[in-house]
Amino acid sequence: MGETFAALLQGLSVAAQPGNLLFAGIGVILGTLVGILPGISPSLTVALLLPVTFKMDPTGSIIMFAGIYFGGMYGSSTTAILLNTPGEAASIATAIEGHKMARAGRGGPALATAAIGSFVAGTLATVGLALLAPVLVDVAVKAGPWDYFALMMLALVTVSATFGDSVLRGLTSLALGLTLGLVGIDKLTGQSRLAYGVPTLLDGISITTLAVGLFAMGETLYVASRFRGVHERIEAVRGSLWMTLDDWRRSWKAWLRGFGLGFPIGALPAGGAEVPTLLSYTMERRLARRPEEFGRGAIEGVAGPEAANNAAATGTMVPLLTLGLPTSATAAMMLAGFQQYGIVPGPLLFMTNTELVWGLIASFLIGNLMLLVLNLPLVGVWVQLLKVPQPFLYAGILVFAAMGTVAANPSSTELILLVVFGVVGYLMRCWDYPVAPMIVGLILGPMAESQFRRALQVSLGDGWVFFKHPSSAMLLALAVLALLAPLMFRGLKRFKGEDA
C-alpha cells in the first residue's frame, strides 16, 4: 500500500505540471459543455478530438480525454435536472427527481448535490482505483494467452449483451466490428485480408475513422433528422445554489451508498454506469425516511444516482488500464486514444509507462476538484449554451469531423470510409442497433485473435487448452452465461405474461 501511495504522489507531481493542468481544465470544460449540449456525448467528443490530437503529448491528451469523460457525466446531469433531457443514459435516474426539484424551485440544491456527490464519489473511486489496479496487474502478469482470450470473449459478449435492448442487435454490431478488424495484412502469414486491392486498406481500418464516422457523423445525422425546430423548455435556476443543513443530512449517506454501488459495478469487465445509477435510485427509494417525496423531488434520488454515475465512470478505468478492456463507449474511445500513440493498456502499462498511467490516475483527483470549483458558479453560463441554434451545432460537428479525419489521414479513401461509416452509424441508430459493440469489436477483435493463435501455438494446436485451465474455463462459462441470461430473463417474463 505504501508503494501505491508513493506512486500516486509521483503521479500528482506529473498531473500538477502546468501543461497537464491546462489539458485537464480544457477536458473538464469541454466535457461539461458537450454533456449539456443536446445530442453530443463524451464518446462523440473524444472521437472528434482523436484526429486533432494525434501529434500532441500523449500524457496531456489522455488526461484531457479523461476530463471530457467526467465533465460529460456531470454536464448531462445539468440537462437532466433543468431540461428533463438526460445527455447520457446514466443520467436517466437523475432526471426523475432532479427535474421535479427544479420545477419546485429547488434546482440549485439539486445541481449542488449532483456536483458534490460526483466529487465525493469520484475522489473515493480514484483512491479505490489506485489501490485495486496494482493487485489486478499482479494477477494479469501471471495469466496465459488462454486466459486473455477468455477474458476478451467475456468482455466482447457482455458489452454486446448490455448495450441496447436486444442481444441479437448487440451481437450483430459486434460481428460487424470483428469483420472490420480482419481487414489488412495478416500478421502471421503476411497475406492481405478483405483489402480488395485498395492499398490504403492494407494497414487496416483506422479506429479513429470508424469512431468519428459512427459517433460524430452518425449520431449528429440522427439527432438532426429528429429535430423539429421546437426547443425544449428550460427550467430557470431559482433561489440559492446552497444546500440546507437538512439537504446535507439527507445527501451524504446517499453519496456513500452511490459510491459503494457504482465503483464495483463499473470496475467489472461488464461494467458501465447505467445499471448502478438505476440500482442506486431504487435503493434510495426503499431506504428513504420520507418515501412520499419520491416522484415529487426527493434530494436522495439525485444524490445517490449522481454519486454512482461518477464512481462507475472511474471504475471503468480499472479494466481499461489494467487489462486493456473497454466497458463503455467513452472507454473504447480512450483505448483508441492510447493506441493512437502506440501505447497498449494492460499489465505492462504500469511498468513501461509508469509516469503516464499514475499521472492519469492522479489527474482524476484534480479533474474532480476542477469540476466542483468550475461548474457550480458557471451554471448560468451553461444554461445559456442550451440556447445555441441546433442546426449550427450539427453543421459545425460534421465539418469538424471531416477536417479532423483528413488532417490525421490525408487520403480520399479515408474520407469515403468516413462518409460510409457515418451513414452506417445513422442507420444503426434509426434501427436501434448499438454502435459501441462495433467499436469494441474492431479494437479487441485483432487482440483476441492474436491471443487465440498464441494459445494454440503453445499447446501445439490443442483446442482443449481453453478448457484445461480453470481460470479460462470459468471466464468462458461466464461469457456463455452472460449471453444466455438476457434471453432466459426475457423468456421468463413472456411466460409470466402469458400465465397472467
N, C-alpha and C positions, 0 to 999 in steps of 0.2 A: 504493500500500500504506500510505503514511503517513497518508493521509486516512481509510482504513478503520480503522486502529488508533485514530486520534483520535475517530472516530465511536463505536468500541467503548468507549473510555474515557468518552465522554459518556453512552453507554448504561449503563455501570456506575454512574455517578452517579445515573441515573434508577432503576435496579433496586435500588440500595442505600438508597433512601428508606425510612423506617420502614414506611409503609403498604404499599409494594410488597414489602418483605422479608416482611411478615406474610402477604400474599397468596401469595408463593412458598412459605413454610413450610406454610400451610394446604393448598396444592395438593400438595406433596410428601407430606405426612402422609395426606391423603385418597387420593392416588393409590396409595400403598403399602397402605393399608387395603383399597381396592377390588381391588387386584391380588391380595391374599391371600385375600379372601373368595370362596368358590366361586360361579361364575355371574355375577359382576359384572365388567364390563370397563371400561377407561378411557373408551371411547366412550360407554358407558351412563351413567357418572358425569357426563361433560361434558354429555350430553343432559339429564340430570336437573337440572343446575345452570343451564342456559341460561335457563329462565324465571325463576329466582330472581335472577339477576344482571343482568337487563335494565335496571335503573336504577342500577347501580353504575358506578364509574370504569372506563372501557374498558381502560386500560393494566393496572391491577391485576387485573381479571377475566381478561384474556387471559394474563397471567403465571401466574395460578392454574391456568388450563386447561392450560398447558404443564407446570406442575409435576405435575398429575394424570397427564398423559401419561407423563412419565419415571418418576414414582413407581409407576404401574401396571405399567410394564415391569419394574421391579425387584421389586415385590411378587409378580408372577406367577412369578418365578424362585424365590422362597421356597417357594411351594406346590409348584413342580415338584421342588425338592430334598427337602423334608420330607414331602410327601404323594404325590409321583409324579403330581400333577394339575396340568398347566400351566394357569395362568389365562388365558394368551394363546397363540395358535398359534405365536408366535415363540419361546416357551419350551419347545417340544417337544424340541428338541435338548438343552437344559439338563437336562431330566428324565432323559434316557438315562443319563448318567454321574453327575449330581448325586445322584439318589436312591440309586444304588449306593454312593456315598461316605457318604451319611447312614446307610445300613443297616450300613456297616462301621465306624460310629462317627466318621466324618470329616465330619459335617455342618457343623461350624464352619468348617474351611478351605474347603469348597465354597461356603458363604454369603459368606465373606470374599473369595474370588477373584471371585465374581459381583459383589460390591459395588465392589471396587477396579477391576475390569475395566470396569464400567459408568462409573465416574468418569473413568478414563483415556481411554476411547474417546469418552465424551460431551464431555469437555473439548477433545480434539483435533478432534472433529467440529464443535464450536461455532466454533473458530478457522477451520476449513475453510469453514463457512457464512458467516462474516464476510468471508472473502477471495473466495469464489465469488459471493455474492449481488450485489455491485456490478457484476461483469463481466456476469452474466446480465441485470441491469437495463439496462445499456447496450445489449445486443443486443435486448432486448424492446422498448425505446423506439422502435427503428427498424423494428419489424415492422408489417406492414399487417393489415387485418381478415381477409384470406385466410389469413395465417399463424396468427393467433389461432384462427380457425375450425378449421384443420387440426390445430393443437396440441390443441385441446379434443376433437376427434374421436379423436385418438390416445389422450388421457387416458381418455375415455369407454370406448373399446374395450378398452384394456389393463386398466383397473380391472375391467371386466366379465369379461374372459377369465381374470384371475389370481385373483379371489375365488371360492372354491368349486371343486368338482371338475368341473363341467360348464359349458362355454362357453355353451351354449344357455340354461341356467338363469340364468347371469350376465347375458346379453343380455335375457332376459325381465324380470328385476328392473330392469335399466336402462330398458327400454321403459316399465315402469310409472312410474318416476320422471320420464321425459321427458313422459309424458302428464299427470302431475300438474303439471308445470311450465307446461303450456298453460292451466291454469285461471286465470281472472281476466280483466282488461281488456288487450287487445292494445295495446301502447304506440304502435304505428304508426298503426292505424286507429281506435282508441278503441272497438272492438266487444268485447262480452263473449264469452268462450270457456268452454264447459263449466261455466258457473256455475249453469245450470238454475234461474234466478230466485231463487237464495239470495243475499241482499245481502252476507253475510259472505264468500262465495266470490269476490266481485268484486275483493278485494285479493289473491287468490291463496291457495295452500295455504301455511300457515306452516311454515317449515323446522323450527322448534322443536317444533311439534305432531307433525310426521311423525317427527322424531328421537326424541322421548320415547316416542311410540307404538311405533315399530318396535324401538328398542333397549331402553328401560326396561321397558315393559309386555310386549312380545313376548318378549324374552329371559327375563324373570322368569317369565312364564307357562310358557315351555318348560322352564326348569330346574326349576320347582316341579312340573310334571307328571311329570318324570323322577325326582323324589325318592322314595325307597322307605323312608325312615326309618332307613337304615343309614349311620352316619357312617364316613368314611374313617379308616384307621389312621394316626396322626401319628407320624413318627419323631422322638424326642426329640433335642435337640442335646446330644450327649455330648462331654465334653472341652473343650479350649480353642478359642476362635474364631480364635486367631492362626495364621498360616501359617508353616510351617517354611522354612528357607533353601532347601531343595530345591523346595518348593512355589512360592516366588517365582521361582526359576530356571526352572521349567517353565511358569510362567504369563505372564511379561512378554512373551515373543515372541508367544504366542497372543493377548494383548490387542492388540498392534500389528497382527497379521495380521487379527484380527477387525475392527478399525477400517478397515483397508485394503479389506476386502470390504464392510462394512456401509454406510459413508458414500457411496461412489459409487453403489451399487445403490439406496439409499434416496433419493438425490438425483435419480434418473431419474424422468421423469413416469410411469413404470410401476413405481415402487419398492415399498416395503413391507419389513417386517422378516423375513418367513418364509423367503424364498429365501436371503438372506445368512447367516442362522443355521445353516441346514442345510448350506450350502456350507462354512461355517467348520468345522462338526463333521467333515465329510468330509475337508477339508484337514488338520485336526489329526490325524485318524486315520492319514492317509497319511504325514505328516511325523514322526510320533511315534517317539522313540527306544525307547520301551517299548510297542510295539503290542499286546502281550499283555494290558496293563492295560485296554484299551478293552473295554467291556462289563462291567467289574468295578469301575469307579470311577476313571477317569483324570481328573486335575485339568485337563488341557488341554481335555478335552471339555466342561468347564464354562466355563473362562476365555475361550476363543475365541468360542463362540456368544453369551455374555452381552455381550462387547465389541461384537460385530457387531450385536446386538439394539439396544443403546443408540445406537451410531453411526448405524444405519439410521433410528432414531426421530428423531434430529436431522437426518439427511439429508432426511427427508420435508418438513422445514420449508423447504428450498431451493425446490422448485417451488411450495409453498403461498404463501410470502411474495413471491417474485419474479414468478410467473406466475399466481397465484391458482388453482392446480390441486391439489386434494387427492388423495393417492395411498394413503391408508389411511382406515379408518373414523373414527379419532380426529381425523385431519387434516380430514376432512369436517365433523366436529363443531366443530372450531376455526374453520373457514371460516364456519360458521353463526354462531359467536360474533362474528366480525368483522362480518358482515352485519347482525347484531342491532343494532350500534351505527352502522350506515350507513357502515362502513369497507370499502372494496373492496381486498383484497390484489392485488398486481400491481406492475409497474414504478413506477407513480405513488405507491405507498405510501411508497417511500423518499424521495420529495420532499415529499409532503403531510403525512405523519405520521412525520417523522424520529425524534422523541423516543420515540414508541410502539414503532416497529419495532426500533430499536437498544437500547432498554430491554428489549424482549422477548428479543432475541438475547443480551444480557449476562446476563439472568436465568437463561439455561440454565447458565452457568458457576456462578452462585450456587446454583441448584437442584441441580446435580450434587454440589456440595460438601455441601449440606444432606443429600442422600440418604446420602452416605458417613458423615457425622457422626451422623445420627439413627438410621439403620437397624441398624447392627451392634450398638450397645448395647441396642436395643429388640427384638431377635429374640425374646426370651422373651415379651414383651408381644404381639407379632404372632401367635405360636403360640397363645396363649390365646384370641385372637379367632376362631380356627378352630372353637372350641367353642360359638360363638353358635348357638342353635337356628335352623335354616334357615327354618322356617315364619314366625317373627317377622321374619326378614330380608326375605323376599319380600313379606310383607304390608306392611311398612314402605315398601318401594320403590314399591309400587303406590299407596299413599296419598299419598306424597310427589310422585309423578309427576302424579297428578290435581290435587293442590293447587297445584303449581307452574304447571301449564298454565292453570288457571283464573285464577290471580293475574296471569299475563302477558297472557292474552286472556280477559277475563270475558265469555264467550259460551257459550250452550248448544250452539251449532253446533261450537265448538272441542272441547268435551267429548265430543260424539258422534263427531267425527273422531278424537279421541284413542283412544277405545274401538275404533273401526273399524280404525285403523292398528295398534293393539295386537293385535287378533285376526289381522289380515293378517300381522303380524310373527311371531306364534306359528305360523300355518300355514306360512309360508315356512321357518321353522326346522324344522318337522316334516317337510317335503318337501325339505329340504336346498337351499333357494334362498337365495343370499347377500343380505343386506339392504343392505350398503354401496353396491352399484351404484345402488339405488333412491334413496338419499340424494344420491349424486353426480349422478344424473340430474336431480333436482329443482333442485340448485344450479347445475350447469353448463349444463343444457338451455336456459334462457332467455338465458344469456350467449352460448352458441353460436349461438342463433337470431338474436340481435342482431348478432353479428359477420358471420353469413351474409348478412343483409339489407344491412348496410353495404357488404360487398364487392360485392354485386350493384348497389347504388346507384352506387358509384364506377365500376364497369365498365359502367354503363348496361345492366344485365341480361344481360351475357355470362357464362354459366355456366362457360366455359373459363378464367376468371380464376384459379381454384384450381389449375389445371394449368400455366398460363403462367409462374408464378413458381416457380423451382426449389425454394425453401425449403418452400412449402406443398405442392408436388407430392411432395417427398421425405417430408414428415410424413404425408401421406395414404397413400403407398405403405407406410410403416411401420405405419400403422393397419391396412391390409389384411393385411399380413404377420402382425401380432400376432393378427389374427382367425383366420387360416388355420393358423398354426403349431401350436396345440394340436390341431386336427383332423388335421393331417398326421402329427404325432407319434403320436397315438392310432391312426391307420390303420396306421402303420408297425409299432407294437407288435403290433397284431392280426395283421398279415401275418406277422411273425416268429413269433408264437404258432402260427398255422396251419401255417407251414412246419415248425416243430419237431414 
